[in-house]
Amino acid sequence: MATREMTLDTHDGTVADGIVLIDFWAAWCGPCRQFAPVYEQVSGVNPGVTFAKVDTEAEPELAGRYGITSIPTLVAYRDGIPVFSQPGALPRPALEDLLTQVQALDMDEVRTRYAAQQDAERATTGRRPASDPTSF
């Protein structure tokens, strides 16, 4: 599957189901340009995974909601839950290893921990957690 552009309007529907990797990037960013072919190659051999790209220049609000301060930044979702976020370009073996780890997650455990984390943050702040980019 080829990568697809993600916008603020398509975000929620894109991350809702399955495994989704999001690459936050910009055209002027050298490491982003180096990472792009790696990301595209891995997307081509993983048709069951959604590979999305967010151009931080075109989508500053979306990048801001994720708190992106360094690019490239890679974010991974599984079944609507953010499970990984890290700035920096990854070499292909590291990206493939990350994907393997996301696929192997025990999602019952992840859901339980995520719900507890969300409840704790709501109790502290009285509102939806800012750490949940799907809450916008």
C-alpha positions in Angstrom: 0.0 0.0 0.0 1.3 3.4 -0.8 1.5 6.1 1.8 -1.4 8.5 2.1 -1.5 12.2 3.1 -3.3 12.8 6.4 -5.1 16.0 7.2 -7.0 17.3 10.2 -10.2 16.3 8.5 -9.1 12.7 7.8 -7.2 12.1 11.0 -9.9 10.5 13.2 -11.2 8.1 10.5 -7.6 7.1 9.6 -6.4 6.2 13.1 -9.7 4.5 14.2 -8.9 0.9 13.2 -6.0 -1.4 12.7 -2.3 -0.4 12.7 -1.5 3.1 11.5 1.9 4.7 11.2 2.1 8.5 10.9 5.1 10.3 9.6 5.2 14.0 10.5 7.5 15.7 8.0 8.3 18.8 6.0 9.8 19.3 2.5 12.7 21.4 3.8 13.8 18.8 6.3 16.8 16.8 5.2 16.3 13.8 7.6 12.6 13.7 6.5 13.7 13.4 2.8 16.1 10.6 3.8 13.4 8.8 5.8 10.7 9.1 3.1 12.0 6.3 0.8 12.4 3.9 3.8 8.9 4.7 4.9 7.6 4.1 1.4 9.5 0.8 0.9 8.1 -0.6 4.2 4.6 0.5 3.3 4.9 -1.4 0.0 5.5 -4.7 1.8 2.9 -4.2 4.6 -0.5 -3.9 2.8 -2.5 -4.5 6.0 -1.0 -1.4 7.6 -1.9 2.2 7.0 1.1 4.5 6.3 0.1 8.1 6.6 2.1 11.3 6.2 1.4 14.7 7.7 3.1 17.7 6.1 3.7 19.9 9.2 3.8 23.0 7.0 0.4 22.3 5.4 -1.1 20.9 8.7 0.3 23.0 11.5 -2.8 22.5 13.7 -2.6 18.8 13.5 1.1 18.8 14.2 0.5 21.2 17.1 -2.1 18.9 18.6 0.5 16.1 18.7 3.1 18.5 20.2 5.5 17.9 17.3 8.6 19.9 17.9 11.1 17.8 15.9 10.7 16.2 12.5 10.6 13.6 11.3 8.4 12.2 14.1 6.8 8.8 13.8 3.6 7.9 15.6 2.0 4.5 15.7 -1.6 3.6 16.5 -3.2 0.3 17.0 -7.0 0.1 17.1 -7.4 3.8 17.7 -4.9 3.9 20.6 -1.6 5.8 20.2 1.1 3.2 21.2 4.4 4.8 20.1 5.8 8.2 19.3 9.4 9.1 18.6 11.3 11.9 16.7 14.1 11.0 14.3 14.5 9.1 11.1 14.6 5.3 11.5 16.6 2.9 9.4 14.5 0.2 7.6 15.4 -2.6 10.1 14.3 -0.4 13.0 11.1 0.6 11.3 10.3 -3.1 10.5 11.1 -4.0 14.1 8.8 -1.3 15.4 6.0 -2.6 13.2 6.6 -6.2 14.4 6.4 -4.9 18.0 3.1 -3.0 17.4 1.6 -6.1 15.7 2.6 -8.3 18.7 1.0 -6.0 21.4 -1.5 -7.6 23.7 -4.3 -5.2 23.0 -6.4 -6.2 26.0 -3.6 -5.1 28.2 -3.0 -2.0 26.2 -6.7 -1.0 26.4 -6.7 -1.5 30.2 -3.6 0.6 30.7 -4.8 3.3 28.3 -8.2 3.6 30.0 -6.5 3.9 33.4 -4.2 6.5 32.1 -7.1 8.5 30.5 -9.1 8.2 33.8 -6.2 9.4 35.9 -5.6 12.4 33.6 -9.3 13.3 33.6 -9.4 13.1 37.4 -6.5 15.4 37.6 -7.5 18.0 35.0 -11.3 17.6 34.8 -11.1 17.3 31.0 -10.1 15.1 28.1 -6.4 14.3 28.2 -4.2 16.4 26.1 -2.0 13.4 25.6 -4.8 11.8 23.5 -4.6 13.3 20.0 -7.8 11.5 19.1 -9.7 13.6 21.6 -9.9 16.6 19.4 
